[in-house]
Amino acid sequence: MLTLQKYKFVVILLQLFLLTACAQADPTPLERSEPPSAAPTPVVVRILNLDLVPVASPTTAAPTPTPLPTLAPPTLSQPPAEPAGTNTAPACINRAEFVKNLMIADFTAFKPGQSFAKIWQIKNTGTCIWTTEYAIVYASGESMGSPASVPLPHPVNPGETIDLRLNLVAPETPNTYTGNWYLQGASGALFGLGADGVQPLSLTIVVRPVGRPPI
């Protein structure tokens, strides 16, 4: 038989065994973990496989151009055209071109009061016919005894030449003198030489004292 002490010893062992078994049976509490965050919902992009049809850009009607006003031709510094009636054409242009000096070159020396003749050869480069109603007229400077107007001796067609003669007299006072002349159309309009028709027929002479030889 077990003694009382042995009995107590056995009971204590049993209690210890039971306590150990209970401790092992009680599971270790799990660590709390946050529930996993929900995964982001994937965004589904649907690409429509459409046939692309080019869309024509809207056509803008071109604006109707505003007609420009008709401008009057500018006034040119040139001789006016001869009016209808003075030539065969309804209107024509007077032009003249210097060809050469036939008598008396510029700076020719003369005695005071000496008479001489000046002759220019001129070409009609315009479209008008120079009739005998045309004339050579004194314009400015020293007239040298020139008449105010000398009619042309005969008609001159475009492209033809004419010798224009003036009978002149040297002034009495020794000096250098220049005179200018223009052509005058049948209408009375003046015209001269060159493309612009404004250059005069000119002459420069030198009057020397009596007894001094000319140069």
Secondary structure, 3 states (H helix, E strand, C coil): CCCHHHHHHHHHHHHHHHHHHHHHHCCCCCCCCCCCCCCCCCCCCCCCCCCCCCCCCCCCCCCCCCCCCCCCCCCCCCCCCECCCCCCCCCECCCEEEEEEEECCCCEEECCCCEEEEEEEEEECCCCCECCCCEEEEEEECCCCCCCEEECCCCECCCCEEEEEEEEECCCCCEEEEEEEEEECCCCCEECECCCCCECEEEEEEECCCCCCCC
